[in-house]
Amino acid sequence: MTTATPVVEIANELYDAANEGDLREVQRILALPAGVVDANARGANGRFPLQAAAMNGHVAIVELLLAWPGVDVNATPEEGVEKKTPLHMAAEQGHVEVVKLLLAHPQIEANAELVISGLTPLHLASFGEHIDVVAELLKWPDINVNPEDKIMTRTPLHLAVERGNTHLVHLLIRDPRLRATVEDSKEKIALQLAKESQRHDIVKLLVERDDVKDYVDRLYRDRQVYVDAANAILVGAALIASVTFAGWLQPPLGLTTYYGNEYLEPYPAPPGTYMQYAAVKQHPLLQVFWGFNSASFFFAIATVIASAGAVLPTPDIFIKESVKDVRRILVMASELLVLSVICVLGAFAAAGIVSLPSEGGYNTVMVHITCWGGSVCAWLLLWFVIRVYRLRPKWWKMMEGYVKPTAVETAAPLDQSLSKQYGKAIRKQVEARRKAAKKKASPSSCSWIFNCNHHHNQ
């Protein structure tokens, strides 16, 4: 059985005293010889004394520890995966006096991000609705007012709006460095969150900003562009529908001989008779024509219906969601139009071959022209499909790997409230990380698994 060295015992005593707020005991320990005591020594649980004092709001002890030569003001715990600094802990708990002391230290990293979630002290203070702490953080010259976390890419403004704290939102938007149009992983800005939660007071604050006005105006312009495109598709589909419907009423006509209201054979007709076009019967391509013509008609009608949905008013949803809806409708209508065009081209080719006589090379000419024209149409359809493909939604792009999903690795839930938002994504990544580590079967990966299994709220 090993016995703890005096240095380790003193480190544990210093941590316990800082954690419990025993100022006299901390003063006594720090007065010991330099070789015996170290303010950066970890306690038995892997935490630093400064972290314990900051988390519990012991202002005098924090001030005393910060005065210690060489103290690590950005120290993180040994265990756990989020690695909160003393400033993270003080901001999360709302200890404004501790935050002031930490921000005054020349080596403070006020924009430090948690390893996995990417939350900064400003995130935690905003989510905790600690307005005085947020105000102190905003005074720091190099503070990042628009940090995005790694899980939902939300800024402190997103969190303040989600909490419905009007005063906190007003404090943040007064800062000239703030960007109120940052989108989270669901492509939502703070204004959309406020409208969805029916916080009209916050909506009023946000819509007065110039950047928000420009953002909303751009969305309305985008929506109008998509609606105009849907209208153009609607007109084209209606034209195809009318042509294919006429094809039902009047089937393809073939060249035949006419004998006094009688269709006779053989061909050519005897002298004194004449030629005319009449409905073709029992031709093998006639069924092909009917199939393509019918499919084209129904695809065209479906395109008309889908395109009409793009112009329907949507007063109850945010303009961003309206733009997404119109864009999805445009993609769907475009796909239906492509299918309708393909079918109408097939019907045209079949009708042309049926109608023209094989004598004189008419059929051959028709086949050549159909191949040439069909090739041109095929290339243009491909170009059209590629243009439509660019309008695919973000989740589709993420599935294809064109846009990487939010970088989430592994972490313990930050606290009971934050875990509702971030916990699910974190747990999925924990499991994925464990599986990957098992495949490697290396000592380092085993250590990583051990840490994951024993992580706690840090």
C-alpha positions in Angstrom: 0.0 0.0 0.0 1.5 3.3 -1.1 1.5 6.4 1.1 0.8 9.8 -0.3 3.9 12.1 -0.3 3.7 15.3 1.7 3.4 17.3 -1.5 0.4 15.3 -2.6 -1.2 15.6 0.9 -0.7 19.3 0.9 -2.2 19.6 -2.6 -5.3 17.7 -1.4 -5.5 19.9 1.7 -5.3 23.1 -0.4 -8.0 21.9 -2.8 -10.3 20.9 0.1 -9.8 24.3 1.8 -10.4 26.2 -1.5 -13.5 24.1 -2.2 -14.9 24.7 1.3 -14.1 28.4 1.4 -11.7 28.1 4.3 -9.6 31.3 3.7 -7.4 30.9 6.8 -6.4 27.3 5.9 -5.6 28.4 2.3 -3.4 31.3 3.7 -1.7 28.9 6.0 -0.9 26.4 3.2 0.3 29.0 0.8 2.6 30.4 3.4 4.5 27.0 3.4 7.9 26.8 1.6 7.7 27.0 -2.2 9.0 23.5 -2.6 6.3 22.1 -0.5 3.2 23.8 -1.8 2.2 24.4 -5.4 -1.0 26.4 -6.3 -1.2 24.5 -9.6 -1.1 21.0 -7.9 -4.2 18.9 -8.5 -6.3 17.5 -5.8 -7.2 13.9 -5.4 -10.1 14.3 -7.9 -7.8 15.9 -10.6 -9.1 19.4 -10.1 -7.1 22.6 -9.3 -7.8 24.7 -6.2 -8.5 27.7 -8.4 -11.3 25.7 -10.1 -12.9 24.8 -6.8 -12.8 28.3 -5.5 -14.2 29.8 -8.7 -17.0 27.2 -9.0 -18.1 27.9 -5.5 -17.7 31.7 -5.6 -15.1 32.1 -2.9 -13.9 35.5 -4.0 -11.2 36.1 -1.4 -9.6 32.7 -2.1 -9.7 33.2 -5.8 -7.9 36.6 -5.3 -5.3 34.9 -3.1 -4.7 32.1 -5.6 -4.4 34.5 -8.5 -1.7 36.4 -6.7 0.4 33.2 -6.4 3.4 33.3 -8.8 2.9 31.1 -11.9 -0.7 30.2 -11.2 -2.5 28.7 -14.2 -5.6 30.9 -14.6 -6.8 28.6 -17.5 -6.3 25.3 -15.7 -8.6 22.4 -16.7 -9.4 19.3 -14.7 -7.5 16.0 -15.4 -10.7 13.9 -15.6 -13.8 14.6 -17.7 -13.7 15.5 -21.4 -15.2 19.0 -21.5 -12.3 20.6 -19.6 -13.9 23.6 -18.0 -11.6 26.5 -17.0 -12.2 28.4 -13.8 -13.8 31.2 -15.9 -16.3 28.6 -17.4 -17.2 27.5 -13.9 -17.6 31.0 -12.5 -19.6 32.2 -15.5 -21.9 29.1 -15.4 -22.6 29.6 -11.7 -23.1 33.4 -12.0 -20.3 34.4 -9.7 -19.7 37.9 -11.1 -17.0 39.0 -8.6 -15.0 35.9 -9.4 -15.4 36.6 -13.1 -14.1 40.2 -12.6 -11.0 38.9 -10.9 -10.3 36.3 -13.6 -10.8 38.7 -16.4 -8.3 41.1 -14.8 -5.6 38.5 -15.1 -3.2 39.1 -18.0 -3.2 35.5 -19.1 -6.9 34.8 -19.0 -8.4 33.2 -22.1 -12.0 34.5 -22.0 -12.9 32.9 -25.3 -11.8 29.4 -24.3 -14.0 26.7 -25.7 -15.1 23.5 -24.0 -13.3 20.6 -25.7 -16.4 18.9 -27.1 -19.4 21.2 -27.1 -17.4 24.3 -27.9 -19.3 26.4 -25.4 -17.5 29.5 -24.1 -18.0 31.3 -20.8 -20.3 33.8 -22.6 -22.4 30.8 -23.8 -22.8 29.5 -20.2 -23.5 32.9 -18.7 -26.1 33.6 -21.3 -27.8 30.2 -20.9 -27.8 30.7 -17.1 -29.3 34.2 -17.6 -26.5 35.8 -15.5 -26.9 39.3 -16.9 -24.2 40.8 -14.7 -21.7 38.2 -15.7 -22.5 38.7 -19.4 -22.0 42.4 -18.9 -18.6 41.9 -17.5 -17.6 39.5 -20.2 -18.7 42.0 -22.9 -16.3 44.5 -21.3 -13.3 42.4 -22.1 -11.7 43.9 -25.2 -11.1 40.8 -27.1 -14.3 38.9 -26.2 -15.9 37.0 -29.1 -19.5 38.1 -29.0 -20.5 35.6 -31.7 -18.9 32.2 -30.8 -20.7 29.2 -32.2 -20.8 26.0 -30.3 -19.8 22.7 -31.9 -23.0 20.9 -31.5 -25.8 23.2 -32.6 -23.6 26.1 -33.8 -25.6 28.5 -31.6 -24.3 31.8 -30.3 -25.0 33.3 -26.9 -27.8 35.4 -28.6 -29.5 32.1 -29.6 -29.4 30.9 -26.0 -30.6 34.2 -24.6 -33.5 34.3 -27.0 -34.3 30.6 -26.2 -34.4 31.5 -22.5 -36.8 34.4 -23.3 -34.8 36.9 -21.3 -35.5 40.3 -22.9 -33.0 42.2 -20.8 -30.2 39.8 -21.7 -31.1 40.0 -25.4 -31.1 43.8 -25.2 -27.6 43.7 -23.5 -26.2 41.5 -26.3 -27.6 43.4 -29.2 -26.3 46.7 -27.9 -22.8 45.5 -28.5 -21.6 46.7 -31.9 -19.6 43.5 -32.5 -22.7 41.3 -32.4 -24.0 39.6 -35.5 -27.7 38.8 -35.1 -28.0 36.8 -38.3 -25.8 33.9 -37.4 -27.6 30.6 -38.3 -27.5 27.5 -36.1 -27.3 24.0 -37.3 -31.0 24.1 -38.2 -30.4 27.3 -40.2 -32.3 29.4 -37.7 -31.3 32.9 -36.6 -32.3 34.3 -33.2 -35.2 36.2 -34.8 -36.8 32.9 -35.9 -36.4 31.4 -32.5 -38.1 34.4 -31.0 -41.0 34.3 -33.5 -41.5 30.5 -32.9 -41.7 31.0 -29.2 -44.0 34.0 -29.7 -41.7 36.4 -27.8 -43.0 39.5 -29.5 -40.9 41.8 -27.2 -37.7 40.1 -28.4 -38.9 40.1 -32.0 -39.4 43.9 -31.8 -35.8 44.4 -30.5 -34.3 42.2 -33.2 -36.2 43.5 -36.2 -34.9 47.0 -35.5 -31.3 46.0 -36.3 -30.1 46.8 -39.8 -28.4 43.4 -40.3 -31.7 41.6 -39.4 -33.6 43.9 -41.8 -31.2 43.1 -44.6 -31.4 39.4 -43.8 -35.2 39.3 -43.9 -35.3 41.4 -47.1 -32.9 39.0 -48.8 -35.2 36.1 -47.9 -38.2 37.8 -49.3 -36.3 38.4 -52.6 -35.2 34.8 -52.6 -38.7 33.6 -52.1 -40.0 35.7 -55.0 -37.3 34.3 -57.3 -38.4 30.8 -56.4 -42.0 31.6 -56.9 -41.3 33.1 -60.3 -39.4 29.9 -61.3 -42.3 27.8 -60.0 -44.7 29.9 -62.1 -42.6 29.3 -65.2 -42.6 25.6 -64.6 -46.4 25.7 -64.1 -46.9 27.3 -67.5 -44.7 24.8 -69.2 -46.5 21.9 -67.5 -49.9 23.3 -68.4 -48.8 23.5 -72.1 -47.6 19.9 -72.0 -50.8 18.8 -70.3 -52.9 20.4 -73.1 -50.9 18.8 -75.9 -51.0 15.3 -74.4 -54.7 15.6 -73.7 -55.2 16.4 -77.4 -53.2 13.3 -78.1 -55.9 11.3 -76.4 -58.7 12.9 -78.5 -56.8 12.5 -81.7 -54.5 9.5 -82.0 -51.6 9.5 -84.6 -52.6 9.6 -88.2 -51.1 7.3 -90.8 -51.0 7.7 -94.6 -53.6 5.4 -96.2 -55.6 5.0 -99.4 -59.2 6.2 -99.7 -61.9 4.4 -101.8 -65.3 6.1 -101.4 -65.3 6.0 -97.5 -63.7 2.5 -97.6 -60.1 1.6 -96.5 -59.0 -0.9 -99.1 -55.8 -2.8 -100.0 -53.5 -3.2 -101.8 -51.3 -0.2 -101.8 -50.9 1.9 -103.9 -54.5 2.8 -104.7 -55.8 2.3 -108.3 -56.0 5.3 -110.6 -58.7 7.7 -109.7 -58.3 7.3 -105.9 -56.4 9.6 -103.6 -54.3 9.4 -100.3 -55.3 10.7 -96.9 -54.3 10.5 -93.2 -56.4 8.3 -90.9 -56.2 7.0 -87.4 -53.5 4.3 -87.2 -54.7 0.9 -86.0 -52.8 -2.2 -84.8 -49.4 -0.7 -85.1 -46.9 -2.0 -82.5 -45.6 1.6 -81.6 -49.2 2.8 -81.0 -49.1 1.2 -77.5 -45.8 3.0 -76.9 -47.3 6.3 -77.8 -50.3 5.8 -75.6 -48.1 4.8 -72.7 -45.7 7.8 -73.0 -48.6 10.2 -73.8 -50.6 9.2 -70.7 -47.6 9.3 -68.4 -46.6 12.7 -69.7 -50.1 14.0 -69.1 -50.3 12.9 -65.5 -46.8 14.1 -64.7 -47.7 17.5 -66.2 -50.8 17.7 -64.1 -48.9 16.8 -61.0 -46.3 19.5 -61.9 -49.1 22.0 -62.2 -50.5 21.0 -58.8 -47.1 21.1 -57.1 -46.1 24.5 -58.6 -49.4 26.0 -57.5 -48.4 25.2 -54.0 -45.5 27.6 -54.2 -47.8 30.6 -54.5 -50.0 29.8 -51.5 -49.6 32.3 -48.6 -47.8 31.1 -45.4 -48.5 33.8 -42.9 -47.9 31.7 -39.8 -44.3 30.6 -40.4 -41.1 32.5 -40.5 -40.0 33.7 -43.9 -36.9 31.4 -43.7 -39.1 28.4 -43.5 -41.4 29.8 -46.2 -38.3 30.0 -48.5 -37.4 26.5 -47.7 -40.9 25.3 -48.5 -41.0 27.1 -51.8 -37.5 25.7 -52.6 -38.6 22.2 -51.8 -41.7 22.6 -54.0 -39.6 24.0 -56.8 -37.3 20.9 -56.7 -40.3 18.6 -56.7 -42.1 20.4 -59.5 -38.8 20.4 -61.5 -38.4 16.7 -61.1 -42.0 16.1 -62.2 -41.5 18.4 -65.2 -38.4 16.5 -66.3 -40.3 13.2 -66.2 -43.2 14.8 -68.2 -40.8 16.1 -70.8 -39.1 12.7 -71.2 -42.4 11.0 -71.6 -43.7 13.6 -74.1 -40.5 13.2 -76.2 -41.1 9.4 -76.2 -44.7 9.9 -77.3 -43.6 12.3 -80.1 -41.0 9.9 -81.4 -43.4 7.0 -81.4 -46.1 9.1 -83.1 -43.7 10.3 -85.7 -42.6 6.8 -86.7 -46.2 5.5 -86.7 -47.4 8.4 -88.9 -44.8 8.4 -91.6 -44.8 5.7 -94.3 -41.7 3.5 -94.6 -41.6 4.1 -98.3 -39.4 7.0 -99.5 -37.2 6.9 -96.5 -39.5 9.0 -94.3 -39.2 6.7 -91.4 -35.4 6.8 -91.6 -35.3 10.6 -91.7 -37.7 10.7 -88.7 -35.5 8.4 -86.7 -32.4 10.5 -87.5 -34.0 13.7 -86.6 -35.5 12.2 -83.4 -32.1 11.0 -82.3 -30.5 14.4 -83.0 -33.3 16.4 -81.3 -33.5 13.9 -78.5 -29.8 14.3 -77.8 -30.1 18.1 -77.6 -33.0 17.8 -75.3 -31.2 15.2 -73.2 -28.2 17.5 -72.7 -30.5 20.4 -71.8 -32.4 18.2 -69.4 -29.2 17.1 -67.8 -28.2 20.8 -67.4 -31.6 21.6 -65.9 -31.3 18.7 -63.5 -27.9 19.8 -62.3 -29.2 23.3 -61.7 -32.1 21.9 -59.7 -29.7 19.6 -57.8 -28.1 22.6 -56.3 -31.3 23.5 -54.6 -31.4 20.3 -52.6 -31.8 20.8 -48.8 -29.0 20.9 -46.3 -29.7 17.4 -44.9 -29.3 16.0 -48.4 -26.0 17.7 -48.8 -24.8 16.4 -45.4 -25.7 12.8 -46.4 -23.6 13.1 -49.5 -20.7 14.6 -47.6 -20.7 17.9 -49.3 -21.4 19.8 -46.1 -19.9 18.2 -43.0 -22.2 17.9 -40.0 -21.5 19.8 -36.9 -18.4 18.6 -35.2 -19.5 16.8 -32.1 -17.3 14.3 -30.4 -17.9 13.1 -26.8 -18.8 14.9 -23.6 -20.8 14.5 -20.5 -23.9 16.6 -20.2 -23.0 20.1 -19.1 -25.8 20.4 -16.6 -29.4 19.3 -16.3 -30.7 22.0 -18.6 -28.1 22.0 -21.2 -28.0 18.2 -21.4 -31.6 18.3 -22.9 -30.2 20.1 -26.0 -26.7 18.7 -26.2 -26.9 15.4 -24.4 -28.4 13.3 -27.2 -25.8 14.3 -29.8 -23.1 13.9 -27.2 -24.2 10.4 -26.3 -24.3 9.3 -29.9 -20.8 10.5 -30.4 -19.6 8.8 -27.2 -20.9 5.5 -28.6 -19.4 6.0 -32.0 -16.0 6.9 -30.4 -16.1 3.8 -28.3 -16.8 1.6 -31.3 -13.9 3.2 -33.2 -11.6 2.8 -30.3 -12.5 -0.9 -29.9 -11.6 -1.5 -33.6 -8.1 0.0 -33.1 -7.5 -2.2 -30.0 -4.5 -0.1 -28.9 -3.5 0.9 -25.3 -4.2 4.5 -26.1 -7.7 3.7 -27.3 -8.3 1.5 -24.3 -7.4 4.5 -22.1 -9.8 6.7 -24.0 -12.6 4.2 -23.5 -11.8 4.1 -19.8 -12.0 7.9 -19.6 -15.4 7.9 -21.4 -16.8 5.3 -19.0 -15.6 7.3 -16.0 -16.3 10.9 -17.2 -18.3 13.2 -14.9 -19.7 16.7 -15.1 -16.7 18.8 -15.8 
